[in-house]
Amino acid sequence: MKAADTTPVSEHARAEDWRVLTVLGPYRLLLVAILLTLFRSGYGPDFLLLLQPLTFFYGCLAYAISALVLLLLGVYRAPGLRAQAHLHLLVDSAAIGLLVYGAGGVASGLGILLLPPVVGGSLVIRPRLAAVHAAAATLTMFAAEFGYQLQARTWDASEYSQAGLLGLMFFVSGLVANLVAQRARRSEAMAARVGSEYLNLSRLSENIIESMHTGVCVVDGDDRVRVVNAAARRLIGDALQPSRPIAEAAPALAGALQAWRSGHSAAEPLHAEATGREVTSRFTRLGWGGTAPTLVMLDDAAQLREQAQQIKFAALGRLSAGIAHEIRNPLSAITQAGQLLAEAPEIQGENQRLLAMIQRHAGRIDRIVRDVLDLSRRDRGSRRSIRLRDWLLRTAALYHESHPHQPRPVEMGDVGAHLHVHFDPEHLRQILFNLWDNSFEHGAAGGRSVTVLMQAGIDGADGAVELDIIDDGAGIDAAQHDRIFEPFFTTHAGGTGLGLFLCRELCEYNQARLSHVPGAAGATFRIRFGAPADRRGAARHAEEPA
């Protein structure tokens, strides 16, 4: 037998075991009531007539008092369960043994009354003690029969055989009851262990889901939210709570869910009205049938774009390393050789023109390589809050210090002093320098002077800050509008075609968006910053000096 089968019953036993002993109390009181009724009515069996009335009454009274005392001990559960089980058998054996002795031995049939106490005690103790209880009950029957025959001065061996059969019944019933109880305990322990493991796994799953950066939401067949984590509430809104209908908590998400169930999944991210975020959603059915719940995975579309940017930058970094070794080094040799040839006195006339062409195009290739290296070497940067107007004034002054040939300064238009944006200052400075260079160089067609104006405001729809870079130059041809952000696209003979592409990549890397705004005259580029405008005082923001 396994160790679990023979483990002693703990003093702090199960409540079910105590209830078994408690049930024996009413059994004893009922037994006393039936015996007294039969004895007083005169309709009882003949063997009851052998009992002395006074002795019988006092015996029943003592048995009833003992039953009440045992009930009281069971309420206080002291002493322990095993000790009380022994005490119960002792009281029952004494009372029923004396009853059998006074009623004419085992032939009276009263010995069967000891069977319920034996079975009840066997349910709460270990197997060896159950066998001891059965043996004690058997010896009680033999002792009662022996005492009766000794008192009656008779000898009948068949009565001992009946006592033996009664003892066999005690053994079989007690051990079978104990076996059933042991199996029930093992099943209960296994169920408790499985339940505990399930609870632990459930709590572990809840903690994992709650700590995930991906939003998780489970919608049941009735379109009610069953499970939702903090990331999902952060993306969709705090209205997304368990037990709420998905149509009330997140109408846009409910529409995407219905479209998915209809087989028309939307490729575009959904717009969460409560948070203003663009959210991508993925749906998975958890089970079969129309009532099966649906798992919804939610991701911030801006973060996904940023991750894609990181992958793109990593790929460009590897590409730029090859460019640096395979192109720049030979290009340096070509440039140096061109410079040496230019110093030679025998190079004159047409050869000088060809040599100048070589140097000019070599310089252009060098700028392309340098721009690609700048793009690929973009680190994660350090985004911080910038007070936009003050920062633009410092940056414009720095630009004119480094570009003294520009006759006209960058003008500051309507830029509120309260506007703050979240951006890497070095990235933003590089973007503006590039856009200003484009305005002054490409917009100055026919030698005309160009004015560049900076304006900023807040979009009333979602509170995002928008910065416009406006010039009154030649503008951009409508046919080229869709291509200006493509890499290596340029309309200038000396351009590389990477300036606007680099600006857009840096904007997206900082969760902003750069676009061209068609206008009546000149060119207008707009930077739409990803974070909503912060209208609070500057004391709560870290400022980045120019």
C-alpha positions as MATLAB code, in Angstrom:
seq = 'MKAADTTPVSEHARAEDWRVLTVLGPYRLLLVAILLTLFRSGYGPDFLLLLQPLTFFYGCLAYAISALVLLLLGVYRAPGLRAQAHLHLLVDSAAIGLLVYGAGGVASGLGILLLPPVVGGSLVIRPRLAAVHAAAATLTMFAAEFGYQLQARTWDASEYSQAGLLGLMFFVSGLVANLVAQRARRSEAMAARVGSEYLNLSRLSENIIESMHTGVCVVDGDDRVRVVNAAARRLIGDALQPSRPIAEAAPALAGALQAWRSGHSAAEPLHAEATGREVTSRFTRLGWGGTAPTLVMLDDAAQLREQAQQIKFAALGRLSAGIAHEIRNPLSAITQAGQLLAEAPEIQGENQRLLAMIQRHAGRIDRIVRDVLDLSRRDRGSRRSIRLRDWLLRTAALYHESHPHQPRPVEMGDVGAHLHVHFDPEHLRQILFNLWDNSFEHGAAGGRSVTVLMQAGIDGADGAVELDIIDDGAGIDAAQHDRIFEPFFTTHAGGTGLGLFLCRELCEYNQARLSHVPGAAGATFRIRFGAPADRRGAARHAEEPA';
ca = [
       0.000    0.000    0.000;
       1.232    3.479   -0.810;
       2.500    5.772    1.880;
      -0.504    8.002    1.397;
      -2.762    5.109    2.398;
      -1.189    4.715    5.835;
      -0.643    8.327    6.760;
      -2.041    9.006   10.230;
      -4.972   11.280   10.500;
      -3.860   14.762   11.467;
      -5.035   16.324   14.684;
      -6.321   19.162   12.522;
      -8.486   16.790   10.527;
     -10.908   17.598    7.803;
     -14.290   19.029    8.680;
     -15.919   16.052    6.943;
     -14.290   13.656    9.449;
     -15.642   15.624   12.375;
     -19.097   15.568   10.817;
     -18.949   11.748   10.655;
     -18.397   11.558   14.409;
     -21.079   14.172   14.982;
     -23.648   12.057   13.107;
     -23.073    9.207   15.578;
     -24.448   11.392   18.411;
     -28.039   11.537   17.067;
     -27.764    7.818   16.243;
     -27.110    7.018   19.909;
     -29.919    9.256   21.145;
     -32.331    7.721   18.624;
     -31.241    4.241   19.681;
     -31.902    5.057   23.345;
     -35.335    6.468   22.494;
     -36.331    3.356   20.490;
     -35.155    0.956   23.199;
     -37.010    2.848   25.928;
     -40.170    2.987   23.818;
     -40.106   -0.741   23.085;
     -39.370   -1.589   26.706;
     -42.146    0.556   28.157;
     -44.748   -0.365   25.545;
     -44.614   -4.082   26.267;
     -44.605   -4.827   22.557;
     -40.852   -5.293   22.339;
     -39.047   -8.579   21.702;
     -39.037  -11.212   24.426;
     -35.328  -10.726   25.118;
     -36.040   -7.218   26.407;
     -38.158   -8.783   29.159;
     -34.980  -10.352   30.535;
     -33.611   -6.924   31.423;
     -34.025   -5.490   34.887;
     -36.117   -2.285   34.521;
     -34.092   -0.129   36.891;
     -30.772   -1.298   35.483;
     -32.039   -0.776   31.917;
     -33.263    2.753   32.651;
     -30.012    3.801   34.298;
     -28.012    2.219   31.488;
     -29.992    4.111   28.841;
     -29.595    7.335   30.820;
     -25.829    6.847   31.069;
     -25.629    6.081   27.328;
     -27.631    9.229   26.474;
     -25.472   11.400   28.744;
     -22.332    9.922   27.162;
     -23.735   10.701   23.706;
     -24.309   14.333   24.693;
     -20.807   14.603   26.167;
     -19.316   13.200   22.967;
     -21.317   15.725   20.944;
     -19.952   18.528   23.116;
     -16.388   17.276   22.684;
     -16.950   17.203   18.932;
     -18.034   20.831   18.976;
     -14.835   21.923   20.737;
     -12.749   19.331   18.831;
     -10.719   18.495   21.897;
      -9.115   16.054   22.300;
      -8.089   15.319   18.714;
      -9.980   13.333   16.129;
      -8.185   10.025   16.655;
      -8.593   10.166   20.435;
     -12.282   10.959   20.090;
     -12.729    8.082   17.616;
     -11.305    5.701   20.236;
     -13.519    7.241   22.916;
     -16.621    6.827   20.729;
     -15.899    3.124   20.198;
     -15.233    2.627   23.901;
     -18.601    4.139   24.879;
     -20.520    2.215   22.196;
     -18.782   -1.068   22.965;
     -19.503   -0.734   26.679;
     -23.149    0.257   26.241;
     -24.079   -2.230   23.513;
     -21.947   -4.980   25.057;
     -23.837   -4.663   28.351;
     -27.123   -4.583   26.428;
     -26.220   -7.812   24.612;
     -25.112   -9.399   27.898;
     -28.374   -8.530   29.656;
     -30.625   -9.450   26.701;
     -29.446  -13.033   26.359;
     -26.197  -12.830   24.395;
     -25.628  -12.500   20.677;
     -28.748  -14.544   19.998;
     -30.760  -11.421   20.785;
     -29.447   -9.821   17.592;
     -28.581   -6.580   19.381;
     -24.905   -6.933   18.484;
     -25.655   -5.515   15.047;
     -26.216   -2.150   16.763;
     -22.436   -1.878   17.126;
     -21.938   -1.936   13.350;
     -22.659    1.813   12.670;
     -20.148    3.007   15.307;
     -17.503    0.636   13.907;
     -18.101    1.852   10.344;
     -18.221    5.510   11.425;
     -14.970    5.254   13.338;
     -13.282    3.435   10.445;
     -14.087    6.350    8.137;
     -11.903    8.775   10.098;
      -8.875    6.702   11.151;
      -6.078    4.899    9.334;
      -6.444    1.264    8.186;
      -4.540   -0.380   11.047;
      -6.635    1.381   13.659;
      -9.775    0.437   11.742;
      -8.744   -3.207   12.118;
      -8.138   -2.611   15.834;
     -11.639   -1.131   16.199;
     -13.162   -4.126   14.424;
     -11.196   -6.480   16.673;
     -12.323   -4.592   19.793;
     -15.967   -4.801   18.710;
     -15.580   -8.530   17.998;
     -14.026   -9.156   21.412;
     -16.866   -7.191   22.972;
     -19.389   -9.583   21.405;
     -17.429  -12.620   22.562;
     -17.142  -11.174   26.073;
     -20.872  -10.402   26.214;
     -21.735  -13.933   25.062;
     -19.268  -15.485   27.482;
     -20.604  -13.406   30.379;
     -24.212  -14.304   29.561;
     -23.480  -18.044   29.338;
     -21.451  -17.870   32.524;
     -24.286  -16.126   34.342;
     -26.908  -18.485   32.896;
     -24.702  -21.534   33.591;
     -25.151  -22.823   30.043;
     -22.801  -23.672   27.202;
     -23.718  -23.283   23.538;
     -20.816  -23.262   21.063;
     -23.095  -22.193   18.206;
     -23.589  -18.821   19.873;
     -19.839  -18.252   19.681;
     -19.984  -19.044   15.987;
     -22.636  -16.370   15.620;
     -20.427  -13.940   17.548;
     -17.582  -14.832   15.180;
     -19.755  -14.143   12.140;
     -20.735  -10.836   13.696;
     -17.054  -10.044   14.218;
     -16.340  -10.935   10.577;
     -19.019   -8.458    9.585;
     -17.308   -5.821   11.734;
     -13.969   -6.465   10.030;
     -15.329   -6.461    6.486;
     -17.534   -3.413    6.979;
     -14.881   -1.433    8.847;
     -12.061   -2.155    6.410;
     -14.229   -1.523    3.348;
     -15.436    1.762    4.855;
     -11.849    2.707    5.640;
     -10.753    1.867    2.084;
     -13.529    4.000    0.633;
     -12.616    6.852    2.976;
      -8.938    6.628    2.031;
      -9.773    6.761   -1.655;
     -12.090    9.682   -1.058;
      -9.295   11.482    0.791;
      -6.842   10.827   -2.019;
      -9.355   12.046   -4.580;
     -10.043   15.124   -2.507;
      -6.331   15.783   -2.050;
      -5.761   15.364   -5.777;
      -8.676   17.653   -6.559;
      -7.337   20.220   -4.096;
      -3.859   19.938   -5.598;
      -5.196   20.264   -9.137;
      -7.368   23.159   -8.039;
      -4.388   24.825   -6.387;
      -2.265   24.316   -9.500;
      -5.071   25.663  -11.652;
      -5.401   28.677   -9.376;
      -1.643   29.247   -9.439;
      -1.535   28.920  -13.230;
      -4.533   31.212  -13.507;
      -2.851   33.839  -11.347;
       0.396   33.385  -13.279;
      -1.467   33.844  -16.557;
      -3.204   36.934  -15.204;
       0.119   38.412  -14.092;
       1.733   37.622  -17.451;
      -1.196   39.091  -19.377;
      -1.291   42.163  -17.147;
       2.447   42.801  -17.609;
       2.380   42.376  -21.398;
       3.084   45.445  -23.515;
       0.677   44.079  -26.125;
      -2.966   44.779  -25.359;
      -4.998   41.640  -24.619;
      -8.788   41.507  -24.586;
     -11.109   38.482  -24.560;
     -14.660   38.975  -25.849;
     -17.260   36.251  -25.229;
     -20.028   35.071  -27.537;
     -22.365   37.758  -26.178;
     -19.877   40.475  -27.183;
     -19.001   41.279  -23.592;
     -15.480   41.873  -22.372;
     -14.277   39.018  -20.172;
     -10.557   39.745  -19.768;
      -8.641   42.948  -20.450;
      -5.145   44.019  -19.408;
      -3.661   47.416  -18.646;
      -2.018   47.735  -22.066;
      -5.396   47.328  -23.800;
      -6.981   49.974  -21.562;
      -4.054   52.274  -22.264;
      -4.535   51.864  -26.021;
      -8.349   51.865  -26.212;
      -9.384   53.726  -23.070;
     -10.430   53.096  -19.476;
     -13.979   52.351  -20.625;
     -12.745   48.917  -21.720;
     -13.628   46.999  -18.546;
     -14.687   43.387  -17.862;
     -18.410   42.570  -18.189;
     -19.088   45.644  -20.350;
     -20.459   45.247  -23.886;
     -17.656   45.784  -26.373;
     -19.918   48.027  -28.470;
     -20.259   50.464  -25.550;
     -16.679   50.286  -24.313;
     -14.935   50.523  -27.701;
     -17.189   51.082  -30.736;
     -14.269   51.113  -33.192;
     -12.955   47.817  -31.850;
     -16.464   46.323  -31.943;
     -16.750   47.296  -35.602;
     -13.395   45.702  -36.396;
     -14.487   42.538  -34.556;
     -17.727   42.291  -36.514;
     -15.829   42.871  -39.767;
     -13.421   40.061  -38.860;
     -16.288   37.705  -38.082;
     -17.777   38.532  -41.470;
     -14.492   37.746  -43.186;
     -13.709   41.368  -44.066;
     -10.728   42.208  -41.891;
      -9.599   45.809  -42.216;
      -5.970   46.335  -43.191;
      -5.845   49.867  -41.761;
      -5.359   50.480  -38.019;
      -8.449   51.520  -36.087;
      -8.658   54.901  -34.389;
      -9.357   54.821  -30.646;
     -11.458   57.900  -29.931;
     -10.819   57.917  -26.184;
      -7.011   57.948  -26.494;
      -6.507   59.265  -30.016;
      -4.161   56.374  -30.813;
      -3.956   54.312  -33.956;
      -4.272   50.668  -32.934;
      -3.715   47.501  -34.938;
      -5.916   44.553  -33.969;
      -5.581   40.796  -34.436;
      -8.393   38.349  -33.703;
      -8.245   34.651  -32.796;
     -11.226   32.425  -32.007;
     -10.774   30.439  -28.786;
     -12.746   27.290  -29.541;
     -15.500   26.294  -31.915;
     -19.045   27.427  -32.492;
     -20.701   30.781  -32.572;
     -20.476   31.261  -28.794;
     -16.712   30.694  -28.588;
     -14.823   33.660  -27.099;
     -12.463   35.710  -29.234;
      -8.940   36.750  -28.290;
      -8.094   40.282  -29.417;
      -4.440   41.358  -29.559;
      -3.888   45.122  -29.711;
      -0.703   46.987  -30.634;
       0.169   50.643  -30.938;
       0.578   51.314  -34.652;
       3.093   54.078  -33.909;
       5.255   51.679  -31.916;
       5.088   49.126  -34.707;
       6.244   51.763  -37.154;
       9.039   52.700  -34.785;
      10.131   49.067  -34.556;
      10.075   48.858  -38.335;
      12.218   51.980  -38.403;
      14.708   50.378  -36.050;
      14.935   47.336  -38.300;
      15.354   49.606  -41.307;
      18.092   51.585  -39.593;
      19.885   48.377  -38.635;
      19.775   47.201  -42.251;
      21.019   50.583  -43.469;
      23.778   50.450  -40.898;
      25.068   47.200  -42.338;
      24.707   48.612  -45.846;
      26.548   51.803  -44.935;
      29.476   49.830  -43.535;
      29.886   48.192  -46.922;
      29.486   51.554  -48.648;
      32.165   53.107  -46.454;
      34.703   50.444  -47.383;
      33.700   49.752  -50.971;
      32.957   53.276  -52.214;
      34.372   55.925  -49.951;
      37.928   54.672  -49.866;
      38.265   54.410  -53.691;
      36.435   57.730  -53.968;
      39.014   59.394  -51.743;
      41.746   58.097  -54.013;
      39.927   59.451  -57.082;
      39.436   62.851  -55.457;
      43.063   63.050  -54.381;
      44.243   62.054  -57.861;
      42.008   64.752  -59.361;
      43.510   67.361  -57.073;
      47.022   66.327  -58.077;
      46.102   66.497  -61.760;
      44.632   69.962  -61.292;
      48.015   71.174  -60.025;
      49.861   69.812  -63.069;
      50.855   72.659  -65.493;
      50.328   70.557  -68.617;
      46.577   70.185  -67.869;
      44.992   73.054  -69.769;
      41.806   73.994  -71.591;
      39.405   71.158  -72.282;
      41.248   68.851  -69.911;
      40.712   71.294  -67.045;
      36.970   71.322  -67.772;
      36.852   67.522  -67.751;
      38.868   67.437  -64.544;
      36.457   69.881  -62.901;
      33.578   67.633  -63.946;
      35.302   64.656  -62.315;
      35.816   66.555  -59.074;
      32.246   67.897  -59.061;
      30.646   64.478  -59.496;
      33.077   62.875  -57.074;
      31.976   65.457  -54.536;
      28.343   64.606  -55.215;
      29.028   60.906  -54.673;
      30.816   61.788  -51.448;
      27.752   63.725  -50.244;
      25.497   60.763  -51.068;
      27.728   58.440  -49.074;
      27.847   60.931  -46.198;
      24.042   61.296  -46.134;
      23.523   57.532  -46.158;
      26.026   57.168  -43.328;
      24.242   59.886  -41.352;
      20.946   58.076  -41.858;
      22.273   54.665  -40.881;
      24.114   55.952  -37.813;
      20.994   57.444  -36.225;
      20.968   56.185  -32.682;
      17.863   56.007  -30.550;
      18.448   59.589  -29.543;
      17.187   61.279  -26.438;
      13.658   62.552  -26.819;
      12.618   65.184  -24.358;
      10.160   68.016  -23.931;
      11.081   71.150  -25.903;
       9.567   74.621  -25.460;
       9.073   75.169  -29.151;
       9.252   78.960  -29.624;
      12.401   79.548  -27.562;
      14.086   76.537  -29.120;
      13.249   77.684  -32.680;
      14.703   81.135  -32.007;
      17.980   79.645  -30.789;
      18.114   77.162  -33.672;
      17.435   79.860  -36.294;
      20.236   81.977  -34.829;
      22.567   78.985  -34.942;
      21.619   78.366  -38.580;
      22.515   81.899  -39.626;
      25.795   81.700  -37.769;
      26.700   78.611  -39.804;
      25.249   80.044  -43.074;
      26.480   83.635  -43.215;
      25.916   83.782  -46.990;
      22.124   83.689  -46.533;
      20.944   87.302  -46.954;
      17.575   86.880  -45.224;
      16.953   85.280  -41.827;
      14.366   82.676  -40.936;
      11.344   84.619  -39.732;
       9.313   83.608  -36.705;
       5.563   83.747  -37.195;
       2.751   82.759  -34.866;
       4.377   80.239  -32.507;
       2.769   80.170  -29.076;
       5.093   80.437  -26.101;
       3.134   77.685  -24.330;
       3.721   75.037  -27.003;
       5.847   72.031  -26.072;
       6.820   69.049  -28.208;
       8.480   65.724  -27.403;
      11.402   65.202  -29.784;
      15.129   64.569  -29.930;
      16.562   68.118  -30.200;
      19.493   67.077  -32.388;
      17.196   65.246  -34.802;
      14.819   68.204  -34.998;
      17.723   70.594  -35.610;
      18.986   68.431  -38.468;
      15.483   68.281  -40.000;
      15.010   72.050  -39.882;
      18.484   72.762  -41.253;
      17.750   70.472  -44.187;
      14.332   72.027  -44.866;
      15.741   75.552  -44.635;
      18.553   74.610  -47.018;
      15.978   73.311  -49.494;
      13.928   76.504  -49.248;
      16.887   78.825  -49.792;
      18.553   76.735  -52.505;
      15.714   75.133  -54.487;
      13.175   77.907  -54.001;
      15.476   80.680  -55.222;
      14.718   80.200  -58.925;
      16.028   82.916  -61.209;
      18.111   84.521  -58.461;
      15.109   85.679  -56.435;
      15.399   85.985  -52.659;
      13.353   83.602  -50.548;
      11.650   84.247  -47.226;
      11.182   81.330  -44.817;
       8.465   81.631  -42.163;
       7.906   79.390  -39.120;
       4.377   78.931  -37.762;
       3.018   76.501  -35.186;
      -0.354   75.705  -33.707;
      -2.501   73.011  -32.133;
      -4.790   70.732  -34.077;
      -8.220   71.068  -32.515;
      -9.129   67.447  -33.262;
      -6.581   65.707  -31.047;
      -4.418   68.459  -29.550;
      -1.270   67.590  -31.526;
       1.247   70.349  -32.262;
       1.854   71.162  -35.935;
       4.895   73.128  -37.116;
       4.801   74.664  -40.626;
       7.931   75.670  -42.575;
       6.671   78.077  -45.263;
       8.660   79.718  -48.048;
       7.635   81.998  -50.900;
       9.965   80.411  -53.429;
       9.306   78.622  -56.678;
       7.340   75.848  -54.978;
       7.060   72.188  -55.949;
       5.577   70.971  -59.200;
       2.293   69.089  -58.657;
       3.578   66.220  -60.796;
       6.505   65.752  -58.394;
       4.468   66.041  -55.211;
       4.220   62.271  -54.646;
       7.924   61.626  -55.281;
       9.710   64.257  -53.231;
      10.185   61.916  -50.248;
      11.573   59.071  -52.316;
      15.280   58.342  -51.783;
      17.614   59.662  -54.491;
      14.876   61.730  -56.143;
      16.110   65.260  -56.852;
      15.477   68.090  -59.314;
      18.743   69.861  -58.537;
      21.852   68.994  -60.477;
      24.017   68.980  -57.369;
      21.495   67.345  -55.033;
      21.664   63.833  -53.608;
      17.935   63.159  -53.273;
      18.347   62.010  -49.667;
      17.570   65.205  -47.757;
      13.774   64.964  -47.531;
      13.954   61.192  -47.204;
      16.281   61.592  -44.224;
      13.987   64.234  -42.685;
      10.927   62.016  -42.969;
      12.754   59.020  -41.487;
      13.915   61.067  -38.513;
      10.382   62.377  -37.957;
       8.896   58.890  -37.975;
      11.638   57.719  -35.647;
      10.456   60.378  -33.177;
       6.769   59.441  -33.676;
       6.109   62.522  -35.791;
       5.056   62.922  -39.413;
       6.515   65.149  -42.137;
       4.324   66.059  -45.094;
       4.122   68.586  -47.919;
       1.104   70.903  -47.854;
       0.138   72.121  -51.348;
      -0.373   75.877  -51.451;
      -0.979   78.760  -53.805;
       2.640   79.895  -53.817;
       5.932   78.591  -52.522;
       6.325   75.375  -50.550;
       4.984   74.418  -47.141;
       6.246   71.458  -45.132;
       4.403   70.435  -41.983;
       5.774   68.474  -39.024;
       2.969   66.912  -37.003;
       4.315   65.852  -33.638;
       3.042   62.594  -32.223;
       2.468   63.592  -28.595;
      -0.421   65.935  -27.765;
       0.455   69.492  -26.902;
       1.296   70.184  -23.280;
      -0.311   73.484  -22.303;
       1.139   73.561  -18.803;
       3.924   75.747  -17.574;
       7.514   75.242  -18.518;
       8.489   74.494  -14.956;
       7.390   70.916  -15.402;
       9.441   70.331  -18.578;
      13.109   69.686  -19.155;
      14.459   72.135  -21.714;
      17.102   71.328  -24.288;
      19.536   74.156  -25.015;
      20.493   74.819  -28.613;
];
